[in-house]
């Protein structure tokens, strides 16, 4: 069909008069994800992205030094990013556990109270100082 088409030069410049369309291996999955994003539920979930995922990256850039790097090489920077996000996840987990303990009515200083105490004083907790001395 294309061989005798008068507008063939607009579609392709190949010698065998065929137009080749190349798609990525995962393009079907990407199309499904893109279609879902425009549904009502997809829009609602996408709005929460800035509150959950992008907030973590913003915090890492602002408070944990991921805006700029003093490391040389991709492997070192990857290690720094992995350690930073691991620490952020541990803090998030500790706060969730603390919230659960408070709901159950357990007594004693909470993790959040201790965290705020050390952040306000800007001092390193004793157990971390002892680890860094090793």
C-alpha positions as CSV (number, residue, x, y, z in Angstrom):
1,X,0.0,0.0,0.0
2,X,2.7,2.4,1.0
3,X,4.8,1.7,-2.1
4,X,2.4,3.6,-4.5
5,X,1.4,6.3,-2.0
6,X,2.0,9.8,-3.3
7,X,2.8,11.1,0.2
8,X,5.3,8.4,1.0
9,X,8.2,10.9,1.5
10,X,6.3,12.4,4.5
11,X,6.2,9.0,6.4
12,X,9.5,7.4,5.7
13,X,12.7,7.7,3.8
14,X,13.5,3.9,3.8
15,X,14.4,2.1,0.6
16,X,12.0,-0.8,1.2
17,X,9.1,1.6,1.6
18,X,8.1,0.5,5.0
19,X,7.6,2.6,8.1
20,X,9.0,1.0,11.3
21,X,7.6,1.9,14.7
22,X,9.8,0.9,17.6
23,X,8.3,0.6,21.1
24,X,10.0,0.0,24.4
25,X,9.6,-3.4,26.0
26,X,7.5,-2.0,28.9
27,X,5.5,0.5,26.8
28,X,2.3,-1.3,27.2
29,X,2.6,-1.1,31.0
30,X,3.6,2.6,30.8
31,X,0.4,3.2,28.7
32,X,-1.8,1.5,31.3
33,X,-0.2,3.5,34.1
34,X,-0.6,6.8,32.2
35,X,-4.3,6.0,31.5
36,X,-4.8,5.2,35.2
37,X,-3.3,8.5,36.2
38,X,-6.1,10.4,34.5
39,X,-8.9,8.5,36.2
40,X,-10.7,10.0,39.3
41,X,-8.9,7.6,41.7
42,X,-5.6,8.1,39.9
43,X,-5.8,11.9,40.3
44,X,-6.6,11.6,44.0
45,X,-3.6,9.3,44.5
46,X,-1.3,11.5,42.4
47,X,-2.2,14.5,44.6
48,X,-0.9,12.6,47.7
49,X,2.4,12.0,46.0
50,X,3.6,15.5,46.9
51,X,2.7,14.8,50.6
52,X,4.5,11.5,50.8
53,X,7.2,10.7,48.2
54,X,8.3,14.2,47.1
55,X,8.3,15.4,50.7
56,X,11.0,12.8,51.6
57,X,13.2,14.0,48.7
58,X,12.7,17.6,49.8
59,X,13.6,16.8,53.3
60,X,16.7,14.9,52.2
61,X,17.8,17.9,50.1
62,X,17.1,20.5,52.7
63,X,18.2,18.8,56.0
64,X,20.5,16.0,55.0
65,X,22.8,17.5,52.5
66,X,21.6,15.9,49.2
67,X,21.3,19.3,47.5
68,X,25.0,19.3,46.7
69,X,27.6,16.6,47.2
70,X,31.1,16.6,48.6
71,X,31.6,13.0,47.4
72,X,33.4,12.2,44.2
73,X,32.1,9.4,42.0
74,X,28.7,7.9,41.6
75,X,29.2,4.9,43.9
76,X,30.1,7.1,46.8
77,X,27.1,9.4,46.2
78,X,24.8,6.3,45.8
79,X,26.1,5.0,49.2
80,X,25.4,8.4,50.8
81,X,21.9,8.5,49.4
82,X,21.1,5.0,50.5
83,X,22.4,5.7,54.0
84,X,20.4,8.9,54.2
85,X,17.2,7.4,53.2
86,X,17.7,4.4,55.4
87,X,18.1,6.7,58.4
88,X,15.0,8.7,57.3
89,X,13.1,5.4,57.1
90,X,14.3,4.3,60.6
91,X,13.2,7.7,62.0
92,X,9.8,7.3,60.3
93,X,9.4,3.8,61.7
94,X,10.4,4.9,65.2
95,X,7.8,7.7,65.1
96,X,5.1,5.3,63.9
97,X,6.0,2.9,66.7
98,X,6.0,5.7,69.2
99,X,2.5,6.8,68.0
100,X,1.3,3.3,68.4
101,X,2.7,3.1,72.0
102,X,1.0,6.4,72.9
103,X,-2.3,5.1,71.6
104,X,-2.0,2.0,73.8
105,X,-1.3,4.2,76.9
106,X,2.3,3.1,77.6
107,X,4.2,5.4,80.0
108,X,7.7,6.9,79.8
109,X,9.4,9.4,77.5
110,X,8.4,9.0,73.9
111,X,10.8,8.8,71.0
112,X,9.4,12.0,69.7
113,X,10.1,13.8,73.0
114,X,13.7,12.5,73.1
115,X,14.2,13.4,69.4
116,X,13.0,17.0,70.0
117,X,15.3,17.3,73.0
118,X,18.4,16.4,71.0
119,X,17.4,18.5,68.0
120,X,16.8,21.6,70.2
121,X,20.1,21.2,71.9
122,X,21.8,20.2,68.7
123,X,23.9,17.6,70.4
124,X,24.7,14.1,69.5
125,X,23.1,11.4,71.7
126,X,25.4,9.6,74.1
127,X,25.0,6.2,72.4
128,X,26.0,7.7,69.0
129,X,29.0,9.4,70.5
130,X,30.2,6.1,72.0
131,X,29.7,4.4,68.6
132,X,31.8,7.0,66.8
133,X,34.6,6.6,69.3
134,X,35.0,2.9,68.3
